[in-house]
């Protein structure tokens, strides 16, 4: 088979890396790809993955490329092209593609839609309100004592959520999004949720329109600094599995969240083929959904795919074809940890085009894989090209072993201003 992966981040590098291990794939392209993706080789024939410099939102060029290269399956990584309807576009052209269509992608593309869907179908979530008027929003936030999450309705690169713990902070967040237009059109509406207390985990389930197979647990680390301080980011690290959920609790989450979600989709004619990623807070009152995403998480993908024992191509095809009920997910018993190395200043302004050294030394640490996110390769050297630069990922029999390997590898990599959290996985330990 010939496969095209759309995207350029660490998630897409992990998807390409895992797909390259399939015994059924003899060619992979990634558009636009990144510095590290083009160095992956296929198991079947040793050929290199090829990067095609096509923007993720250039649907016409992407679809023409898929026809020209006789692509059998296109795999969509990022949220933006899904929200803009790349799946619908490809399907209208008669091309096979994996990911939710534009309507199904609303679970991530509109926090207002997702919140109201959960309320309609009794999916446990936070008390919330949706607003376009700043004064009405401030009154609702005051009812919550200012302890709330203020969220831009649309996509904002994982940064459109402001956590508030006082009325003044809530007012400032509302003004920033609704009046200051910090997130542009994405903030034309906002959702204000009560601030849930507990342990936050990331869940993933691959879906085919009628069946949802739940992945093991993982935990993301959204804040930029240790001990969950600093600004929200796209994710500074993750690990899997977490020790917070027993198999019985996982079954309860499936019953409370996935079952009504599937029934709600059926009732509303939403045909979801792809990856559903609910962020869940384990509260004293049980698990509650904070928000939905409609694609693999980043950096959760890196820890999941280093533990997945199935051929990823088999899962994606079953998701497209509606045959997931014939699939049994298989996972290694190992733990996996991903530490994100970010550019100085991220998630704010940062410098690009800085040389990266130490990658070969880091790769010598046992059971380590370095996934590239914001890198470019030119004249034989890797350079920084984004905010989140590398996902240093390691696995081992225990979380401590995996964690130690990841940090040992991270210490060997250098670029000016590099920073990373030093507490990834510490909540589990």
N, C-alpha and C positions, 0 to 999 in steps of 0.2 A: 504493500500500500504506500501511497504518497500522501503526506500530511503537511498542512500549513498551520502554523500557530500564529495567532495575531497578538502582538504585544511586545514589550521591551523591558520588563522589569524582572525582579527576582522570582516572582511567581511564574512568569513565562519561562525563565531559565530552568526552574525546577520541572515544569511540565515537559519541556523539550528533553531534559536529561532523562526523565522517566520514560518518555515515549521512545527515546533512542535505544532503550533496552528491550523493546518489543521484538519478538522474532518474526513479526508480520509486517514490519515497516522497512522499506528499502530506500526511502528518501524523505527528508524533512526540510522544510523552509520555515523561517520565522520572519515576520514583518512587523516592525522594522528590525527587531532583535537588538542585541547589545554586544559589547566587547567580548563577553565570555561565552555567549550562546554559540557563536561561530566556531568555537574550539571543541564542541562536542562531536563525538563520532558515533555512528550507528553500530549496534551489535552485529547486524546481519552482514554488512559488507565493509565496515570500517570507513565509510565515506563521511565527510564532514557535513554537519548541518550548515545550510546556507542562509544567510541573512539577506532579505530583500528590502531595500530602502523605500518602503511604502508606508505612509501614515495610517494609523489605526482607524481614522475616520474617513479615509478615501475609499469608500465602498466600491466605486466603479472600477478603480485600478486594482483593488484587491480581488474583486470577482473575475476581472479579465485575467489577472495573473493565475488564479485558481484554474481557469479554463485552459490557459496556455500551457501550464505545467501538469495538466491532467491530475489535479489534486482530488483524492478520494474522500478526504475529510478535512474540514477546517475547524480548528479549535480556538475559541475566543477566550483570552485571558482577562482583559481589563473591563471595568464597569462602563466606561463612556460609550464605546461602540455598541454594547448591548442595549444601553438606554436609548441610543439613537437609532436602533433598528437594524443592525448589521445582519442579524439572523433572518429577519423578514426579507431583506434585500437579496441575500444569497439564495434563500428558498424560492423567491420569485424568479430567480435566474436558473432554477433547477439544480443548484449546487448543494451538496451535503455539508451540514455545519452543525457543530455542537455548541449549545448555549441557549438560554431562554430568549424567546422572542420579545419584541418591544413591550407588549402588554405585561408579560410575566416579569420582565425586568423592572417594572414599576415598584416591586417590593423593595428594591434598593434606590431606584431613581427618584422616588417620592416618599419621604418619611410621613407625609400626611396620609397618602394612600395606605401605607403599611399600618400605621396606627389605627386608622378607621377600619381596615380589614380585620385586624386583631380584635377590635371591639365588637364588630359584627359577628364574629365567629367564636367568641368566648375563649380566645387564646390569652393565657395569663400575661399581663404586661403592666406597665406603670400607669398610674392615673395621669391623664394628659389632656391638653387642649391644643387646638390649631388656630393660628392667628395670622391676619394680615395687618391688623390695627395695633400699633404699639401701645396705646393706652389700655386696650382690653387685655393685651398680653401682660402688661405690668400688673394689672389687677389680679389676674390668675396666678402670676408668680408670687404675689404678696400672700395669696391664700395658702401657698405652700411654704410660707416663711422664707422665701428666697432660695430654699434648698431645691434646686432643680437643674435639669439639663436643658439648655436652649439650643435647638437644632435647626439649621437651615434645611428647608424641604428637599432641595435638590443635591446633586453630587458636588462635593467640594474637596476632592483628593484626600478624604479621610480626616479633614481638619474642620469640618463644619459643625462641630459640637462644642459648646462652651459650658463647662461645669461651674455651677454657682452655689455658694453656701451662705449667702446673705441677700437681703433685698437690694442692697446697693449693687452687688455683683450681678444680680439678675437684671436690674434696670440697665446696667451698662451693656450687658450681653444683648439684650433686646434692641437697644439703641444702635449698637454696633452692626447687627445683622439687618434689621428692618429699615433703619434710618440711614446708617452709614454705608449700607450696601457692601459690606466687607466681602461677601461671597457672591456679589452680583445677582443675576437672575435666580441663582440657586437659593437665595435668601428672600425671595419675594413673599414666601409664606414661611412660617416657623412652626415647629412643634415644641411645646414646653412639657416636659415630663417631670414628675416628682423624682427626686434623687433616691434611687433604690440603694439599700445597704446590703452588703454581702460580698460574696466572691464571684467575680465575673469570669466566665469561661466562653470559649469559642466552640460552637458545634458546627459540623458540616454534614450535609446529607445529599447524596447524589439521587436525582429524581428523573423519572421518565414519563410524567404525566399522570401516573396512577400508583406508582410504587416509590417509596423513599427509603434508601438504605443509609442508616446513621453511621457516621465515622466514629472512632474513639474520641475522647476528649482532648482538647488542647487549651492553652491559655496564652493570650496575646498580651503585650505590654505597650499600651498606647502612648503613655506620657513620655516626653523626651528625656527625662532625668530619672535617676535612681529614686526608689521609694515612691514612685508614681507622682513625682513632682514635675513641674514645667508644663509646656503646651502639649496639646494633643498632636499626634503625628499619624502617619499611615501605618505605624507599627514598628517598634524598636526591638522586637524579639519575641520568640514564642518557644513553647516546649510541649511535648506530648509523650505519654498520657499524663493527665493530672491525677492526683490522689483524692480528689474531692468527691468523686461520684462512683458508687458501687454499680454493678450491673443492674441491680434492682432500681436504683435511682435513674439510670439511663433509660430503662424501660418505662419509668414513670414520665420522664421528659418526653419520650416518644408518644406516649398516650396523651399527655396534656398539650403538647405543642404540635408535633408532626401530624397526628391523626386529625385534629380539627383544621389544621392548615390544608391538608389534602382534601378534606371534605369541602372546605370553603372554596378552594380552587375549582373543584368539580361543579359546585353550585353556581359559581360566577363565570364558568366557561373559560377559566385560565388554564392553558395547557403548558405546564412548566416542565421543560426538558433541560436539565442543566444541574447546577450546584446551588443549593440553598444553604446559606451560612447565617444562622441566627446567633447574635450575641445574647447570651443568657446570664442573668444575675441569679445566683443561688441565695435567695432571701430566707428569712425565718418563716415566711408564709409560703415557701415553695419556689420552684424555678419560675422566673418571669423574663419574657423577651424584652430586651432593650431596643433592638432594631434588627431588621433583616438585611442581608446582602444577597446578591443574585449571581455570585461567582466565587471561585476559590479565594480564600483570604491570603494576604501577603503580610506577614511571613508564615502563616499557618501551613501553606502549601509545602514549604520547604521541610517542615517537620513531619507532615503527613506522608509525603511521597518517599522520604527516606525510611519509612516504616511499612509502606504498602508492599505486599507480596504479590498481588494480582498484576497482570499485564494491564497497564492503564488504558491501552487502546480498547481492550475488551469492555471495560467499564463505560468508556465514552460512547462506544457503538451501541451498547445495550441501553444507555440513556437516550440516545437518539431514536432507537428502534422500538422502545417500549417493552424491552425484555429483561429489565432488571430483576424481575421475580425469579429468573433462572440463575442469578449470580449470587455467590457467597463471598463477601469481603474477607480477605485474609491479611492479617497484620503481624509483623514481627513482635516479639516480646520486649524488644529493646526500647529504651527511651531516646528521644531526639531533642536537641536544643539548637535553636537558631539565634545568633547574636547579630544584630544589624550594626554595621559600621556606617556612620553618617558623616556628611560634610559639616565642617564647622559653621554654626549658625542655623542649621536645619532644626526646626521646620520653618524658620524665617529665611532671610536672604543668605546665600552662600556662594562661594567661589567655585568655578568649574575649571576643568582642564589642568588639574594638578596631577603630577606623576604618582603612580601607586607602585610601591616596592614590597617585596617579601611574600608575594603570592606563592611562589614555588616552595619556599620554606614552610609556609603555613599548610600547604597541601601534603607535606610529609608527615604531619601528625596523623596517627591512625584513625580511621573511620571519620574522616573530615571531608566535606564537600563544600567548596566555596561557590555560592550562587551569586552571579553578577546582577546588579540592579541598575545603578546609574554609572555605567562605565563605557568607555570607547577604546578601541584598539587601533593604533596608527603607528607606523614606522617601528613595529616590533615592540611597542610598549603600551601598557594599559594606563589610562588616565581617567580622572573623575569626570562624570557627565550628568550628575543628578544629586538630589538631596540624600536619599538612601543609596549608598554606593555598593555595599557588599552584604550578603547574608552568610556569615560564617556558621556552617551547620555541622553538627557532630552527633554521633549516636554511640550507644554503649549499653551494657547490661543493666546499668543503673543510671538514674538521673544525674547523680553526682559525677559519675565517670564521663557521661556525655557532656555535661556542663564544663568540667575541667578541660576536656579536649577542645571544646569550642573556644574557651577563653585563652588556652595556650596558643591556638592557631591565630586568634585575633591579635594577640600581643606581637606576633611576627609580621603583621601587615602594617604598612605605614603610608600615610599621605598627610600633607599639611592640614592641620585643623581637625583631623579625624576624631570623632567621639562615639562612644557607645555606652550603653548601660552596663553596670557591673553586677546587676542583681536579677538577671533573667533566670527564672526557675526557683528563686529563693523562697517564694511563698510555699512551694511544695516541700521544701526542706526544713 
